[in-house]
Amino acid sequence: MTDWRAIPPVPALAFKHVALHCAPPERVFLTTGTTQGREQRGHHAMPDLRLYHAAAVGGLRDFLFPDIDALPILSLIPSTTEQPDSSLAQMVEWAIERFGAADSATFATAGRLDVEGFAAALRQSERDGRPVCIMTTTGALIRFFDYCRDMEWAFRLPHASRLMDTGGTKGASRALSRHGILHAIWNTFAIPGYFVTNEYGMTELSSQFYDNVIRDRYHGRGTHRALAGPHWLRTLVLDPGSLLEVPPGSPGVLCHIDLANAGTAMAVLTEDVGRVSEDGLHLVGRVRGAEARGCSRALADFVT
């Protein structure tokens, strides 16, 4: 086989039913998209965690921290102690280890969002003039917006502060459009849209997509907001009936080819619908009847 497009894709659902690993796993991460119990969740059994580490840190460097080596990371995502089978929790832990200053902290513990502690860290950033990075699920972020509205709070974080959110609005207290989220981030934190990146990832993948805005601004490129991935991660947009590529710009089912999945399944056929433009990948929605999933859903029961 000489063409990456010819790699037969494995449906993401197969991770629920088949042992897709070439050697005994070093770590097993579970999907979060079902309420039917652990045995019905997808299992990504990674034989060599170094691949995931290299892919995760490399993507974070390119898309979230291209201009800075370290700064305080304030996380509204539970740690691996709280959620040891969460690939997102592991990614955030590595982000804090590699890019986090000494006063980085996690404010999602014991089933709760510590909004008072989080707010105190934001106020400290305002006083010190030190930029921070907020890492959060979109659902937890919207819950914090609502808390700030009720408390009449607003923060003015220093320039170069940034925010990464992930998981969509599943499990959020209310639905909010992407434009609405960016507007609320500015009103709540004074972080401009060009320092806000949405992350799109899957437990079944070792690499992640991010909004291109921080990376492209750093490199002086003018583009429209779209998802982009590292060079070892590529996407095919397929017709759901024939699994043939659709014309450029047309929507279809997404198939991701991730070289960091070398120990499991490199080509993963998702249930996500999207299209590709010259700026990057645009998510459109889910295949009709597909299961709701995502890390925000996992946090749906967190209370403030």
Wavefront OBJ file of the C-alpha trace (Angstrom):
o trace
v 0.000 0.000 0.000
v 1.503 3.328 -1.091
v -1.383 5.760 -0.474
v -2.545 6.710 3.036
v -6.047 7.207 1.655
v -6.253 3.470 0.970
v -5.873 2.411 4.623
v -9.097 0.552 5.513
v -10.848 2.549 8.262
v -11.965 1.029 11.549
v -15.331 2.350 12.809
v -15.040 4.126 16.155
v -17.769 1.778 17.436
v -15.353 -1.137 17.000
v -13.394 0.118 20.014
v -16.352 -1.032 22.120
v -16.283 -4.613 20.896
v -12.793 -5.558 19.633
v -9.337 -5.563 21.264
v -7.590 -3.162 18.876
v -3.993 -3.273 20.065
v -0.863 -4.973 18.760
v 0.731 -5.639 22.175
v -0.301 -5.723 25.841
v -1.584 -2.231 26.723
v 0.398 0.093 28.947
v -2.740 2.164 29.574
v -6.433 1.889 28.677
v -8.559 4.998 28.140
v -12.359 4.821 28.004
v -14.868 6.845 26.030
v -17.500 8.800 27.922
v -20.467 8.608 25.576
v -22.713 6.030 27.212
v -24.646 5.549 30.415
v -24.811 1.772 29.986
v -21.788 0.928 32.100
v -18.047 0.542 31.730
v -18.306 -2.607 29.585
v -20.249 -0.664 26.923
v -17.665 2.111 26.643
v -15.051 2.249 23.921
v -11.590 1.098 25.019
v -8.415 2.619 23.559
v -5.721 0.261 24.811
v -2.359 1.913 24.090
v 0.674 -0.408 23.986
v 3.159 2.495 24.202
v 2.068 5.644 26.016
v 5.054 7.545 24.640
v 3.249 7.923 21.297
v 0.275 9.599 22.947
v 2.562 11.786 25.054
v 4.580 12.951 22.039
v 1.431 13.654 19.990
v -0.363 15.479 22.800
v 2.582 17.665 23.814
v 3.451 18.395 20.181
v -0.088 19.509 19.407
v -0.263 21.686 22.518
v 3.013 23.348 21.610
v 1.856 24.166 18.067
v -1.693 25.291 18.772
v -1.880 26.554 22.374
v 1.655 27.505 23.451
v 3.602 28.455 20.279
v 4.686 31.814 21.743
v 5.399 31.007 25.377
v 7.320 28.321 27.233
v 5.465 28.320 30.563
v 2.630 30.084 32.375
v 0.144 29.206 35.121
v -2.430 26.698 33.846
v -5.813 26.840 35.591
v -7.783 23.697 34.822
v -11.511 23.027 35.157
v -10.872 19.454 33.994
v -10.494 16.717 36.637
v -7.033 15.258 37.182
v -6.008 11.697 36.401
v -6.417 10.949 40.109
v -10.106 11.777 39.734
v -10.526 10.225 36.265
v -7.659 7.761 35.582
v -9.331 6.364 32.447
v -9.813 9.782 30.790
v -7.487 10.574 27.898
v -8.389 14.262 28.271
v -7.370 14.267 31.939
v -4.053 12.708 30.925
v -3.491 15.310 28.208
v -4.120 18.166 30.644
v -1.775 16.588 33.205
v 0.977 16.496 30.571
v 0.177 20.105 29.612
v 0.696 21.188 33.224
v 3.914 19.153 33.507
v 5.387 20.593 30.286
v 3.971 24.114 30.036
v 2.574 24.919 33.485
v 4.256 27.297 35.909
v 4.634 26.304 39.558
v 1.315 27.869 40.577
v -0.755 25.862 38.081
v -3.784 24.233 39.664
v -6.856 22.087 39.017
v -10.239 23.307 40.242
v -12.399 20.275 39.422
v -12.117 17.802 42.274
v -14.318 15.439 44.267
v -17.219 15.910 41.876
v -17.297 19.707 42.202
v -16.070 22.807 40.442
v -14.212 24.968 42.954
v -15.423 28.288 41.565
v -14.191 30.295 44.551
v -10.658 28.909 44.234
v -10.710 29.422 40.474
v -11.897 33.007 40.869
v -9.141 33.677 43.436
v -6.509 32.460 40.956
v -7.964 34.754 38.284
v -7.852 37.724 40.665
v -4.232 36.890 41.461
v -3.430 37.012 37.749
v -5.100 40.426 37.513
v -3.021 41.746 40.413
v 0.298 40.262 39.283
v -0.104 41.031 35.593
v 0.905 37.444 34.757
v -1.047 35.841 31.917
v -2.666 32.462 32.552
v -4.020 29.613 30.468
v -7.501 28.285 31.265
v -8.171 24.678 30.206
v -11.780 23.586 30.508
v -14.635 21.639 29.040
v -17.161 23.839 27.289
v -19.862 22.638 29.663
v -17.892 23.641 32.772
v -17.072 26.981 31.154
v -20.751 27.788 30.578
v -21.501 26.855 34.189
v -18.852 29.355 35.275
v -20.339 32.027 32.993
v -23.687 31.514 34.719
v -22.079 31.714 38.177
v -20.300 34.948 37.234
v -23.586 36.405 35.962
v -25.309 35.589 39.251
v -22.409 36.944 41.325
v -21.842 39.944 39.027
v -18.212 38.938 38.553
v -15.928 39.893 35.681
v -12.164 39.533 35.278
v -9.626 41.436 33.197
v -6.790 39.019 32.633
v -3.418 40.212 31.334
v -2.577 40.202 27.638
v -1.463 36.804 26.285
v -3.809 34.954 28.627
v -5.507 32.196 26.676
v -8.252 29.616 26.924
v -8.741 26.117 25.546
v -12.179 24.540 25.746
v -13.320 21.148 24.530
v -16.262 18.791 24.405
v -19.068 20.955 23.071
v -22.117 21.984 25.077
v -23.190 18.447 26.049
v -23.784 18.498 29.797
v -23.862 22.298 29.914
v -26.498 24.192 31.858
v -27.683 25.744 28.584
v -26.850 25.756 24.890
v -24.606 28.534 23.592
v -23.357 29.094 20.060
v -19.644 29.333 19.314
v -20.017 33.044 18.678
v -21.838 33.366 21.995
v -19.071 31.474 23.808
v -16.368 33.734 22.353
v -18.397 36.796 23.312
v -18.876 35.498 26.865
v -15.144 34.714 27.183
v -14.333 38.316 26.311
v -16.926 39.704 28.726
v -15.902 37.367 31.562
v -12.105 37.165 31.200
v -11.143 39.885 28.650
v -9.491 37.179 26.543
v -9.848 38.077 22.844
v -10.991 35.474 20.323
v -7.523 35.152 18.794
v -6.336 33.674 22.112
v -9.211 31.169 22.363
v -8.917 27.727 20.820
v -11.489 24.958 20.788
v -10.022 21.450 20.935
v -11.604 18.537 19.059
v -10.362 15.118 20.065
v -11.509 11.531 20.481
v -10.512 8.863 22.950
v -9.925 6.626 19.925
v -7.223 8.992 18.623
v -3.806 9.890 20.034
v -3.702 13.332 18.375
v -6.021 16.323 18.595
v -7.365 19.104 16.403
v -7.417 22.731 17.575
v -8.758 26.025 16.293
v -5.997 27.513 14.154
v -6.163 31.063 15.567
v -3.306 31.106 18.115
v -0.929 29.207 15.830
v -1.708 31.257 12.733
v -1.496 34.587 14.551
v 1.905 33.589 15.939
v 3.134 32.746 12.426
v 1.608 35.882 10.891
v -0.935 34.030 8.789
v -4.372 35.473 8.133
v -6.970 32.695 8.109
v -10.546 32.117 9.132
v -11.227 30.127 12.294
v -11.143 26.394 11.567
v -9.806 23.215 13.144
v -6.289 22.129 12.262
v -4.145 19.224 13.347
v -0.455 18.327 13.416
v 1.127 17.125 10.192
v 0.881 13.451 11.194
v -2.932 13.699 11.482
v -5.050 13.848 8.330
v -8.746 13.667 7.545
v -10.856 12.222 4.753
v -14.438 13.412 4.216
v -16.456 10.435 2.977
v -19.872 9.747 1.541
v -21.693 7.744 4.243
v -23.086 5.270 1.717
v -20.109 4.527 -0.506
v -17.245 5.607 1.821
v -15.742 7.399 -1.175
v -14.354 10.918 -0.854
v -16.868 13.688 -1.414
v -16.044 16.715 -3.609
v -13.897 19.376 -1.917
v -15.921 21.563 0.425
v -18.857 19.145 0.627
v -19.968 17.675 3.964
v -19.492 14.026 4.794
v -18.511 11.555 7.484
v -15.039 12.190 8.890
v -12.311 9.561 8.805
v -9.134 10.496 10.689
v -5.746 8.954 9.924
v -3.491 9.351 12.967
v 0.069 8.030 12.737
v 0.366 8.260 16.533
v -2.167 5.406 16.669
v 0.504 3.058 15.351
v -0.145 0.540 18.123
v -3.918 0.439 17.644
v -5.908 1.586 14.584
v -4.477 4.410 12.488
v -7.606 5.050 10.373
v -10.722 5.711 12.480
v -14.130 6.231 10.876
v -16.082 8.568 13.142
v -19.781 9.390 13.480
v -18.964 13.092 13.062
v -20.023 15.063 10.000
v -17.844 17.851 8.668
v -16.254 19.515 5.701
v -12.770 20.734 4.817
v -11.914 24.190 3.473
v -8.577 25.809 2.690
v -8.510 27.082 6.290
v -9.056 23.675 7.891
v -11.731 21.348 9.221
v -15.270 22.480 10.069
v -17.555 20.292 12.174
v -21.175 20.201 11.024
v -22.716 17.731 13.461
v -23.223 14.039 14.122
v -24.563 11.228 11.977
v -28.284 10.915 12.629
v -28.901 8.431 15.427
v -25.299 8.544 16.676
v -24.793 8.430 20.422
v -24.209 11.696 22.259
v -20.723 11.650 23.675
v -17.888 13.807 24.877
v -15.978 14.966 27.928
v -18.527 17.644 28.763
v -21.103 14.896 29.145
v -18.820 13.225 31.670
v -18.945 16.411 33.741
v -22.708 16.861 33.468
v -23.185 15.947 37.126
v -20.588 18.373 38.460
v -22.173 21.066 40.598
v -20.971 24.527 41.487
l 1 2 3 4 5 6 7 8 9 10 11 12 13 14 15 16 17 18 19 20 21 22 23 24 25 26 27 28 29 30 31 32 33 34 35 36 37 38 39 40 41 42 43 44 45 46 47 48 49 50 51 52 53 54 55 56 57 58 59 60 61 62 63 64 65 66 67 68 69 70 71 72 73 74 75 76 77 78 79 80 81 82 83 84 85 86 87 88 89 90 91 92 93 94 95 96 97 98 99 100 101 102 103 104 105 106 107 108 109 110 111 112 113 114 115 116 117 118 119 120 121 122 123 124 125 126 127 128 129 130 131 132 133 134 135 136 137 138 139 140 141 142 143 144 145 146 147 148 149 150 151 152 153 154 155 156 157 158 159 160 161 162 163 164 165 166 167 168 169 170 171 172 173 174 175 176 177 178 179 180 181 182 183 184 185 186 187 188 189 190 191 192 193 194 195 196 197 198 199 200 201 202 203 204 205 206 207 208 209 210 211 212 213 214 215 216 217 218 219 220 221 222 223 224 225 226 227 228 229 230 231 232 233 234 235 236 237 238 239 240 241 242 243 244 245 246 247 248 249 250 251 252 253 254 255 256 257 258 259 260 261 262 263 264 265 266 267 268 269 270 271 272 273 274 275 276 277 278 279 280 281 282 283 284 285 286 287 288 289 290 291 292 293 294 295 296 297 298 299 300 301 302 303 304
